[in-house]
Amino acid sequence: MALPLLPGASRDRNIGKEKFHKSQHWGYCNNVAMLVGEDKPGIGGEPLPGQKLKPKYSVFPEGIGSDAPAWVAFDKQVLSFDAYFEEEVPDQNQELYRIRHCKIYFYLEDDTIQVIEPQVKNSGITQGTIVRRHRIPLPPPYENQFYTIDHFNINIEVILYARKYKIIDCDQFTKHFLRKMGVRLNPPADRPDDPYTKERQKILDNMKPLRPYERIDTLKQFLEHDGHVLRFFCVWDDPKSMFHDPRELVLHYYLSDDTIDLKEIIPVNSGRDAVPLFLRRDKLPKYAPSELYQPGAITSRTVLNVFGKLGNRDRYILDNRKTGAVHQEFYRDSDLKVGAVINVWGRKIILCDCDEFTKEYYRTKYGIEDFTPVPYKTPSPPKPKIPFPPYTGFGSEEDSLCSCMGLLPKPPQKDFKKFMEKDRSGMQSNILRFLAKLTTDSPVDKDRKFIISYFLSDDTISVFEHTQQNTGIRGGKFLERGRIKKPGQELFKSEPSEYFKAQNLFVGARVCFHGHNFLLVDADEYTFNYMEKHANEFCMADIGVILKKLKDIAKPRSQEIRQVFAATDPEHTKVIEYDPFRCGVLPHEMCRTVCKSFKLPLADDDLQALLTMFEDEHKQVEYKKFVDGLNWRENQIPAFQTIKVPLKNEGDGSGQPPFLPVKRIKYLPLLDDLFGKEE
């Protein structure tokens, strides 16, 4: 007999307890913080009445599987099950129940379920999503729990909101996943058919003819020639017009469906209304206009009434012979060619010309090569040349010329493409630099050195003077960068002036910049390389032209020149120094060796004294003067004048490193190019 629950008469249940804490309603599920209060125990960790606590650990031992959260480990992983359910159809004699097939998707990341019914044609039922995606509770009496992966298998029934679904099969991914979870899969169930849908399918099959219709396939032509249009330029001489002026038209033939449209080219101020199309797109009959046909007379197929008008019964069959069918001939691509005359609803139109695509099409398909256009336009009169007034002297010539082009003056347009191509890029400066000197008799200006820079990006020129000590002349910028006119041109004239171009500058050229006469005596290595690469623009740098000139000059004395080169190279190295080859000087010992090799009848002391007379400050013998001194009675040659070019690689102030000079010359290839190989 139990004691009454009275003070002092009942046993204290908290005797011996040490924990009296309340459970925390916030915890972690799959490493994600969420509300888990419904699964928490009561005070002190004891379960509440009727509460079933979940085990702390899963059936799988620790270390198996991934430690990542479920929404990361099972992201985009869905189990797919094939199922169906039966639906009663009340008040219907044709069907008592209906079988509806559906798909059950179980999302592993959050244990949500979605039920979708595929669309069935002409079903008359609202189909699609039956149950939206969410967690679905179990049927009573376990409605406080939700469906998990453990509740699914093949050939079982699940109840979702009082509707019973029969799972009959699943996909391969689902089978593989369930096997890895340790689930023993049941064999797949049969897929039942809906009785009413089956009866309707029989009726539809009976409505189809046993013999197939004649197939009219236009899809192949459309896929092969979609977007391919033949274009012809036509002319129509309208006899009813007042002035009988020809009307220009453009005919488009669409290869995808053999249709034609016409568009008229309306001249400016012609007085005609501008319409979108002269003829809308359609098939063009050859013998139009013809009689009009009643609607339904022109069809793709014809039928025959087997019973005729006997009784009320009619029976029709397809007519393969097409008895009574209306046949019309339409223009095809084979009927169109340059010079042909086509009938466009009673109007005679001449095809005068076509575009390049049309020519290539007929050349490839039909082998036509003659596309001579038919002249239909009167030649336009020559456009009169607009006379421009002479230059006034205000502003630049280009700016003054642009003010004469229209009512609103515009600034002159620069060649932006040339600027982008020839502007400085990396190590390519696109600047031609020449060493120049003034051609004057003044002893002060004779030794002045200048650097002439030609900018290929905008055809401008700047002149920089080297600073020399103890000359009394301040160096630096001599001429501002800009375009320079050629001398000898009239200032106030209508024609544009001529400016110095890159082709006018080369070593040895004489140029006049604003009254200052310069002689170009040298150039840097980049300039020489650029001119040689663009020999078609710089004729002075064309090796073929230079060799031809040398060959014409030196051919009569080819044997003598070979002997001189051989004497200059006594050791037969086939290489001579660049300085003697270029500047006309030879070392003292080399000149003595040459004289001895030619057996000059002079004693050693006389030859030594004679060579000393023609030495310069660097102990180099000017061999031209030496030869003139020897032959002064027989060959009276004027004094040989040379321009001594500074050979040092002096900086030009541009910031670029000086180029490496040429030190040796291989003379044998030069002689072979000039006189041919010696036998």
Secondary structure as GFF3:
##gff-version 3
##sequence-region A 1 679
A	DSSP	beta_strand	26	29	.	.	.	ID=ss1
A	DSSP	beta_strand	32	35	.	.	.	ID=ss2
A	DSSP	three_ten_helix	37	39	.	.	.	ID=ss3
A	DSSP	three_ten_helix	43	45	.	.	.	ID=ss4
A	DSSP	alpha_helix	70	73	.	.	.	ID=ss5
A	DSSP	beta_strand	78	88	.	.	.	ID=ss6
A	DSSP	beta_strand	97	107	.	.	.	ID=ss7
A	DSSP	beta_strand	112	117	.	.	.	ID=ss8
A	DSSP	beta_strand	128	134	.	.	.	ID=ss9
A	DSSP	three_ten_helix	149	151	.	.	.	ID=ss10
A	DSSP	beta_strand	156	160	.	.	.	ID=ss11
A	DSSP	beta_strand	163	170	.	.	.	ID=ss12
A	DSSP	alpha_helix	172	180	.	.	.	ID=ss13
A	DSSP	alpha_helix	195	207	.	.	.	ID=ss14
A	DSSP	alpha_helix	219	225	.	.	.	ID=ss15
A	DSSP	beta_strand	229	237	.	.	.	ID=ss16
A	DSSP	beta_strand	246	254	.	.	.	ID=ss17
A	DSSP	beta_strand	259	264	.	.	.	ID=ss18
A	DSSP	beta_strand	279	282	.	.	.	ID=ss19
A	DSSP	beta_strand	303	305	.	.	.	ID=ss20
A	DSSP	beta_strand	316	318	.	.	.	ID=ss21
A	DSSP	three_ten_helix	333	335	.	.	.	ID=ss22
A	DSSP	beta_strand	341	344	.	.	.	ID=ss23
A	DSSP	beta_strand	347	354	.	.	.	ID=ss24
A	DSSP	alpha_helix	356	365	.	.	.	ID=ss25
A	DSSP	alpha_helix	397	402	.	.	.	ID=ss26
A	DSSP	alpha_helix	416	422	.	.	.	ID=ss27
A	DSSP	beta_strand	431	438	.	.	.	ID=ss28
A	DSSP	beta_strand	449	455	.	.	.	ID=ss29
A	DSSP	beta_strand	460	465	.	.	.	ID=ss30
A	DSSP	beta_strand	476	482	.	.	.	ID=ss31
A	DSSP	three_ten_helix	502	504	.	.	.	ID=ss32
A	DSSP	beta_strand	510	513	.	.	.	ID=ss33
A	DSSP	beta_strand	516	523	.	.	.	ID=ss34
A	DSSP	alpha_helix	525	533	.	.	.	ID=ss35
A	DSSP	three_ten_helix	539	541	.	.	.	ID=ss36
A	DSSP	alpha_helix	543	554	.	.	.	ID=ss37
A	DSSP	three_ten_helix	555	557	.	.	.	ID=ss38
A	DSSP	alpha_helix	558	568	.	.	.	ID=ss39
A	DSSP	beta_strand	575	577	.	.	.	ID=ss40
A	DSSP	alpha_helix	578	583	.	.	.	ID=ss41
A	DSSP	beta_strand	585	587	.	.	.	ID=ss42
A	DSSP	alpha_helix	588	597	.	.	.	ID=ss43
A	DSSP	alpha_helix	604	613	.	.	.	ID=ss44
A	DSSP	beta_strand	620	622	.	.	.	ID=ss45
A	DSSP	alpha_helix	623	630	.	.	.	ID=ss46
A	DSSP	beta_strand	664	666	.	.	.	ID=ss47
A	DSSP	alpha_helix	667	675	.	.	.	ID=ss48
###
